[in-house]
């Protein structure tokens, strides 16, 4: 919630660093899981980068006047590029040198779908001038994306797999196992931290198995060579001379 007593100085000037997000809790477990999945996957994929900020269910304050009227918007998931990667209580545009998010994903629900498809889309297009906007319904898997062209959102065409290319993220987005996921430019699934750990464990097990099989093959080859050498000696032939 907005801590009003912390927002103003004696002169009435807003202190953006003290503005907390004013967003309600996620409406369902599916909403929460989808938001966390988008954040965690991008954080792991870009773990060596320090030029972006990704968060979810966070208020974007884009005008000091809007705080008084409580006319502000909080996307379910947002990514801002070319910025510093550090924790924030909210995204305050005038404190971020006028920077708006580059990408927003809204997670649709019965109570928000109409606003997400109309009011928020218009706000992101006309006020934020945000390059890309996506929405996904965790119940029906409805998924759509838009790119700003000449000041107007145009639908992003899917590839053969039904995935939508994000120029801002340089990644595809698409539905996988009923969830919105990232895909590499080669259209390979970006793993979650848990999936990556499991894959690493599987690779380690396979490498260990391959090493054991190679060792067993080498031992069998040695046994065969030993038997052949013994046979040659029975025939009076020194195997070392061959």
N, C-alpha and C positions, 0 to 999 in steps of 0.2 A: 504493500500500500504506500501511497505517497505520504511521506512524513512532513506535513505542512510546516511544522514548527522549525524544521531544518532547512527549508527551501529558500528563505529570504534573510537578508541582512537588514540592518536598520534602515537602509536606503531602499529596500524592496527589490534588490537585485537577486536573481535566482543563482543558487550555487549548484550547478549541474552534478558535481561529484557527490552530492548528498541526496540526489533524487533516486528513490527506489522504484523498481518496476511495480506497476499497478495491475498486473494481470492475474486473473483467477486461476485456480488449479486446473490442470488438464481434465477434460470431461470424462475420459474413460481410460482404462488400462491400455487399450490399443493406441490411443492418442499419445500417452506418455511413452510407451515403448517405441513408437515411431519417431518421436522427437529425439529421444536419447540415442536411438540407432543412427540417425543422421549426424548427430553431434559427435558421437564416439568414433564412427568410421572415418569422418573427415579429420578429426584430431589425430588419429593414428596414421592415416595416409599422409598427412602433412606435418607429421611430428617434428620434422627438421626445419620447418618454416616458422618464421616469426612475423609474417607480414599479412596476417589475416585475423579476423575475429568471428567465431561462430558461437551462437547461443540459441536458446529456445525459450518460448513463453516469456519474452522480455519486452517491456514497453519501449517503443521508439518515440522519444519526445522531439518533435520537429519544430515547435514554436513555443516560446515562453508564455504567450497569450493563451495557448491551448491548455496549459496546465490549469489555469484558473477555471476554464469551462469544462475541464476533463475531456476535451476532444482530442484524444490521441489514440494511437493504434499500437497493438502489441502482436507481432507475428509469432506464429508457432515455432518457426525456425528461420534464422537469418544468417547470412554470411556477408561480412564487409571485407573488402580486399584493400591492400595497400594501407594497412593500419597496423598499430601495435597490438600484439597478442598479450593482453593482461586482463584479469577479472574486472568486470564492471557491474554496477548495481542496475544500470539501465543504459540504453543507447541515447545519448543526448546530442542531437545533430549539431547544435551550435557550439558544443564543447569538443566536437570531433572535426573541427575546421569545415563545417558545412557538409560533411560526408554522410550520405545515406547508405543503407545496405545495397549491395550489388545483386543479391539473390535473396528471395523470400519464398518459403514453402508454407502454405497454410494447410492444416489438417482439417478436413471438412467434418462437420457433424450436423445433425438435424437442426440444431439451433443457430449454427453459424454459416451454413452453406450459402444461403442467399446473400448474406453480407460479403462473404469471401469472394463470391462470383461477380458481385456488382460494386458495392461501395468501396471495399478494399482494393479491388482491381482498379477502379477509377482513381483512387488516392495514390496508389503505387505508380500508376501511369502518368497522372497529371501533376502531382505534387512531388512525389519522391523522384520521378523520372528514373525509376529503377530499371536497369537493363533487362532483368529476367524475373518472371513470376511463375510459380508452379503451385498447383494444389493437388491433393490426394485425399481420397476417402478410404480410411482404413477398413471400413465395413464392406464396401462394394468394389474397392480397388479402382474406382474412377480416378484417372490421372490425366492432367492437362498441363501444358506449359506454354508460356508466351514470351516473346522477345520484343523489345521496344525498337520499332522501325519508323523513323520519321515522326516520332512523338506519339505513336499509336501502337498498342500491343497487337502483334500478329501471332497466330498459333505456330508452335514449333512442330514441324513434321516429324513423325517417328521414323526410325530406320526399320529394317526388315524384322528385327526382334521386338519392335514396338517401343524402343527406348528413345528418349528425347535428349538431344545434345545440348549441353550448357556451355556456351562460349566462355562465360565468366569463370566457371569452375574447371573447364577443360575436361569434363567428365560427362558420361551419359547418366541419365536417371531413368529407372524403369522398375516395374513390379517384379519381385522375385519372392516366391513363397508368401504371397499376400502382403508384402511390405515394400515400401519404396526404398530402393537401394541405389548405390553408385556403381557405375561400370567404367572401366578404363577406356581410353581412346580406342583400344583394340577390342572393346566390348567384353572384357573379362570382369567378372564380379569382384568388387572390392570387398575384402573380407572384414568381418567385425573383429574386434580384439580377441574374442573367444574363439572364433573360427580360425583366426591366424595362429593362435596358440595351439589349437588342435591340429592344424595342418603341420605346424613345426614339429609337434610330437610324432605325428604320423611319418613325416620325412625322416625323423631320427630313428624311428623303429625300422623303417625300410632300409635306411643306411646300415643299421646294425645287422639286419637280416642279410643284406647283400654281403657285408664283410664276413659274416659267419659262413655263408655259402661259398664265398671265395676261399676262405680258410679250409673248409672241408674239401673243396675241389683240389686245392693244393696238396692237402694231406693224402687224398686218394691217388693223385698223380705220383706222389713220392712213394706210396706203397706199391704201386704198379712198377715203378722203376726199380725198387728194391727186389721185387719178385723176379723181374727180368734179369737183373744182375746176378741173382742167386742161380738162376737157370743156366746162364752163360758160364758161370764158374763150374757147375756140374758137368758141362760139356768141355771143360778145359779151356775156356776162353776168358781172358782177362777183360772185363767190361771197360776198364780204364784205358785200354788201348784202342777202343773203337771210336 
